[in-house]
Amino acid sequence: MSTKREDHATMEPCTTVLSADPQKKGDNNVDQQKITILYCRLSNEDALDSESNSITNQKSILTSYAASHGFTNTRILVDDGYTGTNFNRPGVQEGLSLVEQGLVGTWIVKDMSRFGRDYLLVGQYTEIVFPSYDVRFIAVNDGVDSARGTDDFTPIRNVFNDFYAKDTSKKVRAILKSRGTSGKHLGNPPYGYRSDPQDKDHWILDEYAAPVVKRIYDLCIAGKGPSQIARMLEADGVLTAKALYAQRKGDLLPERPCNWSDQAVACILERMEYTGCVCNFKTYSKSYKLKKRIPNAKEDMFILPDTQEAIVSKEQWDRVQELRQHKRRPVKGERQGLFSGLAVCADCGSKLHFGTSKNYEGRQDRYLCAKYKSGRGTCSSHFIREDVLREVVLERIRAVTEYIRADVEGFQEDWLMCRREEQEKSIREDKRRLEKAKKRLADIDKLITRSYEDMVLGDLSRERYQKMLEGYEAEQAALNNEVIGLEDWVATREEMEDNVDQFLALMEKYVDIPELTPTIVNEFIKQIIVYAPEKVNGKRTQKVKIVFNFLEEVEVPEISEPVITKTTYGRRKTA
């Protein structure tokens, strides 16, 4: 018996149904003795039920049956570890291919559920396809033999087999839901972590991989994309995850053990677990018959912070996600825009595209509104040179940091007071919403009870009651989530206080900034809003508003007021 099991959750969502038109029938030698297929299947869930469904037991039953009933030229096909809810299984596909070639005379299984648990597809094959190819179908334990005619109970049995698969799926989902909401990880540790030898449910840092993960995030903050990061890791001889695990197991390493892919780097940049949290239920499937995984909304995930040591801070992870949303398009020149993805149009909200050329000098690099389209678009150009923007941003960062350093405690107090006033107003609104949500929850309980009584008394049909119950339960779930969020306002306050601490930590990190680098820009700046230029007294004047990370909503004039740049005859002045 094979102990290797395939993960049926990774199979393709579509099931190819064999055509009932035997186009190739008769192409083979008619005198050739046809094959008798003895088909065995065992899913991971079936293996937990009993030994009776084991592959060894199925083989024993089928070979004994074939021998005692005179079936020769047998071929055993096995699908070990595959679900019966679809027909994307290598063993059954091999058999169906032989059927299509007209080489199969009989197909024997232990029972109908071994062939499949999708009653529509099972019926398609047993009642249409197999008869079209003159294939005799036998299910030993169920007493099904197509040579004796149609059994009226077989379709009902197939429906029950399908129901069993659906019920099993519900039970498995319930178990995963319970485990996932208990604060335990549902998957294996990602690259950067490994299981704690003392507690397999706890992750600890991988001494080799964790620094690599930290470096990948630092490179992204420095303006590098997944492709550039992958090339840098390969050049430095950093082992990929596959090569690292193979080396530790003593297995043969891949041919190119340091060949990082762009996708591998991108996946690392998207894993929230690197902030030290549990993140379960990131994907879901619409049906137990569809194995395609769909990304879940963040509010439907289960996230529990501080469950293992963090590799990157939550603030750095959030910043990386923002940068990843503003992917930088390649340009013809070798230079890359320092503010690409950060500069936006004040009028239409579009990004400002970076323009350069190998024939240009660096001072001719510029930014233009994406909707300008060389004058044929819906917006004006909002033209601004990068060297102008570079000086403006550098001057602004210096001015802000000097202003805060002059009175750190005073700034912190003013900032927290400003946020506290907003918070108190928000708390009053939250309390009103909380009271309203709790009242509605109590009303729903009464409505469910009343509807049940109406159904029992015959005043309401069962179908109508079931539909109403589903609606009430869905509303209850949404309200419960809202109540939990409203009651957790304290965490919001702590997070706001952390924001100013993060900004102060940045100022300590960069005491003196001689010039801008991608890392400094990405750590300090959240967005740069560029306004359309205006002519004032014959001079070109242009406003640029800089929004800082962590402090974008602070009502301090020295921080929030736009910077104004003036350009006269190619020379720039700032006011």
Secondary structure, DSSP 4 states (H G I P E B T S, - for coil): -------GGGS-S--PPPPS--TTTTSS-TTSPPEEEEEEEE-TTGGGT-GGGSHHHHHHHHHHHHHHTT--SEEEEEEET--SSSS--HHHHHHHHHHHTT-EEEEEESSHHHH-S-HHHHHHIIIIIHHHTT-EEEETTTTEEGGG---TTHHHHHHHHHHHHHHHHHHHHHHHHHHHTTT--SSPPPTTEEEETTEEEEEEE-TTHHHHHHHHHHHHHTT--HHHHHHHHHHTTPPPHHHHHHHHHTPPPPSSTT---HHHHHHHHH-GGGGS-EEE--EE-SSTT----EEPPGGGSEEESSSS--SS-HHHHHHHHHHHHSPPPP-SSS---TTTTTEEETTT-PBEEEE--TTS-GGG-EEEETTTGGGTSSS----EEHHHHHHHHHHHHHHHHHHHHHTHHHHHHHHHHHHHHHHHHHHHHHHHHHHHHHHHHHHHHHHHHHHHHHHHTTSS-HHHHHHHHHHHHHHHHHHHHHHHHHHTHHHHHHHHHHHHHHHHHHHHH-S--SS--HHHHHHHEEEEEEPPPEEETTEEEEEEEEEESS-TT---HHHHSPEEEEEETTEEEE-
